[in-house]
Amino acid sequence: MTLVDRTGGVRLRAERVIAEEPLAILVKGPDAAPELVTTTLRTPGEDTALAVGLVVTELAISPRDVVGVSLCPPPSAGEPAYRQATVVLRHPVAVPPQPSVRTSSCGWCGTDDLERRLHQVSASPHGEPIDVDDLLALHELVSEADGLFALTRAAHSAILARQGSPVAVGEDVGRHNALDKAIGHAALAGTLATGSDVILSGRIGTDLVLKAAAIGARSVIALGSPSHRAITTAEDAGIVLVGGLRAEGFRLYAHADRVRLHGAPVPTL
């Protein structure tokens, strides 16, 4: 890599660059042929968790119905990563139409069923109210989970936490892939439960709120800001939505009445 400064100085410097490779994710029910769910661009590694997390959140599959995951073909000199992950299920599943390729940044962009997913969201608050001090303490979890970002400056992280402690962590070049990996890790470990807090290193898109709603999360908390639709989706889903998380404060966008300060609801203007 060539480093150029504002004075015109030029020097060469070695730099780690994050990998981004396609992975086809399929599902296979009993006595059925594998069926393509989507092809996503992701950071290789944690592919089993990514596939399970995506299937759980987008096809409304219970983790208990996942029999296993097969990966193929094995990476070789000509193939830098696995190219296909097949999630084997106990029961048949209907796979809705999906875009042929999903980029690492787009989430559900281009999917025909996004509006259907939005309309299916119903308000159902999960878990206990959240204390302000507990929210502020979650900021430290993000910096602790950003190992890949520290190396490449090009990764997102997602954390599932309960009572302030991380349950699962995912890192990827894509925001939605990082959350799917975290959800997949929790699902495979049997620790995925309603009322979890979802902590994100970047901005909050509608797709991420919908994934949080799919697992019954009580909150989505991020260093970045949400989109307008993400806010309305969180309102509809009964999810506390927090953006701009810093060690010294944060911004509340949805269900502020469920955040407590000294035991009482946070005052609203």
Buried (B, 14 or more C-beta within 10 A) or exposed (E): EEEEEEEEEEEEEEEEEBBBBBBBBBBBBEEEEBBBBBBBBBBBBBBBBBBBBBBBBBBEBEBEBBEEBBBEEEEEEEEEBBBBBBBBBEEEBEBEEBBEEBBBBBBBEEBEEBEEBBEBBEEEBBBEBBBBEBBBEBBEBBEEBBEBBEBBEBBBBBBBBBEBEBBBBBBBBBBBBBBBBBBBBBBBEEBBBEBBBBBBBBBBBBBBBBBBBBBBBBBBBBBBBBBEBBBBBBBBBBBBBBBBBEEEEBBBBBBBEBBBEEEEEBEEE
